[in-house]
Amino acid sequence: MAAKDTAPYLEECLDSILAQSYQNWELIAINDHSTDATPEILTYYAQKDRRIRVFHSERKKLIPTLKHGYQYAQGELINRMDSDDKMPFDKLDTLVREWMQYGKGNIIAGGTEHFVDEGEVGGGFLRYENWLNQVAKESKHYQEIYQECVIPSHCWIIHRDDFELVDGFNPEVYPEDYDLCFRFYKHGLKVKGIDKVLHYWRDRSNRISRTWEEYKDNRYFEMKLRYFYDIDRDQARPLVLWGTGRNGKDMAKSLLNYESKFHWVSDNERKVGVNIYDIQTAHLDIIPNLDAPQIMIVVASPEGKKQIEDQLESWGKRPVKDYWFFL
């Protein structure tokens, strides 16, 4: 657990860990150059409970801090916690019991629930929460992986051998939880979802997902494309980009760094037959005539997803291998 200037929330967080029904845990708490009372609070709790060990990061920022702390971890199973959030009392017990059914090579992932101290949770976070919980319920993590981060950083458990197989906290790439999901996928680890809220996620105005430059463009097209070409792209098959709005244009510009020829389609008659970036757009009706195409769907919002899926299914496309939503 990395901790930086979270003194107002830290005691509530630590109390939720101490209250866990599962008792066989250790907490590696790493202070990331805090300027408030965070170090003192961590030290106080470590003195109360020997299962809590406190360290101080040598370098600033989240990933170096997590990396620094991981070297001291002794546990067989690894879970990450955020220092401003809370655990349901049975979080660790549920994760461990579920993992024991499957063993190495498997990650257990649960659902989340946002909360705020005042006011209401933002609509965007609620939509993300609902989507995450549906993904966990249906264990569709890899089918949905190019949309958004499918496993929140705090809501998984993994054997340390598997964690080290994917290089753990080592790559300094943000968003770190999304990059980790792709590494799970790349190395063939299986994700077993639980239809249960296992983490209370604090929504606050100064959380890093709202303030850091690395999270400013939350479409993460560059990361998605890098892993798409590393894991799923078959260069022997034609590639289709579906969507000519702002997202589609931005994706096309990035896509040209990987290959110069692809089919760019739209169902908007005004955007069919237009030359953009030296690519002539076409109507999506060309898709059934292509030989085993791979289809990247880039739309502005998920509302039309079901309609697009129905259209693709009517053409006989299989959801996992042939098309992916990049929302």
N, C-alpha and C positions, 0 to 999 in steps of 0.2 A: 504494500500500500504506500504509494507516494503521497506526501502531504506538503502542501505549500500554502501558507496563509489561510488555513481553514479553521482557525480557532473557534469562530462562532458556531461551527457545526460538529467539531471533532469529538466532543464528549458524547453527543448523541450517537455518533457513528460507532465509537468504541464500546459504548454501553450495549449496542445491538450485537456486537461481536461477543462480548462477555456473556450475553444472554442466550447464546446458541445452545440448542438442545444437544448437539454433537459437541463433545468436549475435547476430542483429541486433535487439536489444532495448534498451530503456531502463527503468530502475526509478525511479519517482518515489516516494520514501519520505518519509512525513510523520509527524513526531513529534507526538503529541497530549498534550502537557503531562505527559510521563512523569516519574515520581519515582525510577526505578531507572536502570540503566546503558544503557537503550535508546538515548538520543541519542548516547552515546559509541560504542556498537557500530555504529550507522548511519554515523557520521562515519568510523570506522576503515575500514569496507568501501568507503565512497565514495572514500577516499584510495587504496585498493587498485585500484579499477576505476572508470574515469571514466563508465561507463554508469550508475552509481548516483548519483542526485542527492538530496540531503537537504534537507527544508524543515521548518518548524515552524508548526503550525496557530495561527492567531490566536484561534480559538474552540475551546472544548472539545466533545467528543463526536464520534461516528463520522462522520456525514454532513457537518458543517462541515469536518472534517479532510479527507475525501475531496474535497470541493468545492475546498478551498484548494489541494490538490495538483494537481488536474486542470488548472488554468490553466497549469501548467508543462509539461504533456505535449506532446510533439512527434510522437509516433508516429501512423501512419495507422490502426493497429489497436489496440484497447483491451482489456486484460484486467485483472481485479482480483485482488490477492493478499492473504491474511491473514498477519500477521507471526508467528503461532505455528504455521503449517502448513508443508507441504513440497510441492515439485513433483516428479513423476517426471521423469527426465532428458529425456524426449521430449515433455513437455507442450506447450510452445510450438510446436515443430516440427509436431506433430500438428494442433494447432488452426489454425495458419497454412496448412498444406497443404490441409486440408479447406476452410477458408474460400475459398481461391483457386479452388476448383472452382465456387463459387456466386456470390461477389462481394457487392456492396452489396445491402441489403434482407434479408440473411440473418445469423442468429446461429448459431454453432457451439457446442454444449453437450456436455460429456462426463460420465463417471461419476466417483464419488468412493469413497474408502475411509477409514473412521475408524481412528484408532490412539490408543493411550494409552501413557504411559511406564511405568505400573504398573497392575496389575489387568486388568480387562476392560472393553471398550466397553459402555456401557449398552444394554439391549435396545431402548429407544425409538429410539436413534440408529441401531442396526443395521436396524431395520424401515424407518426413513426412508431409510437408505442403499440398501437393497435396492429400495425403491419408486422412488427417484430413478434408479437404474441401469436399472431396467426401463423407466421413462419415456424415458430417453435412448436405450435400445436400440430402442424402437419409435417414437421421435419423436412421442410423444403428449402433448407439453407443454401445448398449449392444451386438449386434451380433458380433461386432469386438473387444470387450473389452479385450480379451486375447492376442491381437496382440501387441498393444502399448497403451499409454494413449490416450483415445478417446476424451477428452475434455480438451483443454489447460487451465492452471490455471487462465488465465486472460479473458477468452472468454465465460463466462456463467453468468446468472443471476438467482437468487433463492430467494424465500421468506425466511425471517429469521427463521420462525417456522420450515420449511423444513431443513434449514441449521443446526439448533440446533438438529433436529431429528437425523441427521447423525453424530452428535458430532463435527461439524464444524472443527475448527483448532486444536482440542484437541490431537488426537494421534500424537506423535512425530515419524512419520514414513516417510521415504523418498523413492522414490519421492512422495512428498506430494500431488501433483495434481492427480497422478495416484491412490493413495490410496483413495482419495476423490471420484474419479469416481466409484471405486468398492463399496464404501459405499452408493453412490446414487443407484447403482444397487441392492445391498443387501436389501435396505429399500423400493424398489419398486417405486422409483420416476421415472416419465416419462421424457424423454429427447426429446425436439422438436428442430430439427436442422433448421438453416436458411442458405440458399444458398447465402451468402453474406459475404464479408470480413469485420469483425468488430474489427480487432486488427492488428496493425503493430508491428511485433515481431523483435527486434533487434538481429542480429547475430553478436557476437563478441567473440574473442578468450578467454576472461577471464570470460565468463558467467559460472554460477555454474554447469550447466549440463556438462560442459567440464572439470571442475577443482575439483569438490568435489568427494571424494572417494565413496560416496553413489550412484553416478551416473555412476561409472566406468563400471560396467557390466550392460549395458542398456537392457538386455533381461528380467531382473527382474523375473526370474523363481520362486524364493521363494515366492514373493508376489502373483504371479499369481496362484501358486498351493494352497496357503493358502486360497484364496478366491474361487478357483474352488471347493475345498472340503467343503467349508462353504456354497456355494450357489448352485452349479450345480451337484456335484458328487452324483450319485445314486449307492450306494454300492451293490445293488441287481442286477445291470447290469454289464456285462463284460466291462473292460476298455481296449482300444487299444491305443498304442503309435505308431504313424506313423513317421518314420524318424530315421536313424541310423548314421547320420553324427555327427559332433561335438556337434551341438545343441541337437540332439536326445540323445546322450550319457550323456550330462550334465543334461538334463531333466530326463532321466531314473534314474540317481544317486539320484537326489532330490526326485523323485517319490517313490523310495524305502523307504523313510522315512514315507510314508503314507500308502502304501500297498505293500505286497511282491509279489503278483501274478497279472500280467497283460500281455496282448498280445503285443509283440513288432514286428512291421512289417516293411517291406521295399520293394521297387520295384527294388532294385539293387541286381541282382543275386549273386554277390560276397559277399553280406552281409546277405544273407538268410541262415539259418541253422548254424549260428555262435553263440557261447556261450559268452555272454557279461554280466558281473555282475551276473553270474549264471542264466541268462535268455536266452532261446533258441529263436533266432529270426526266424520269419516266413515270407512267402511271403504275400503281402497284399491281395491276392485272398482268404484268409481265412475269410475276413471280412463279405461277404454276408452270410456265414454259421453260424455266431455268433448270439445269441439271443439278439436282441435290444442292440447292443454295444454302448458305449459312446467312441468317437474317439477324441484323442488329436493329432493334426497334427503339427509337429515341423520340419520345413524346414529351410534351410540356407537363402533363399531369397524368396520374394513374386512372382517371375516370374512364378513359376509353379502352383500358386494358382488356376487359372482358370482351368487348366488341372485336378487338383485334385478334384475340385468341380464338374466338368463334370463326372469324374469317380464315385464319391459318388452319384451324382444324378442318374446315370445309375443303381445304386444298390437300389435306392429308399430312401436314407437317407434325412431326413429333416434338413435344415441348422441350425436352431436356437437351437433345443433341442438335436441333436445327434452328431454334430461334431463342433469342435472349432479349429481355427488356433492359434498356439502359435509361432509367428514369432520372 
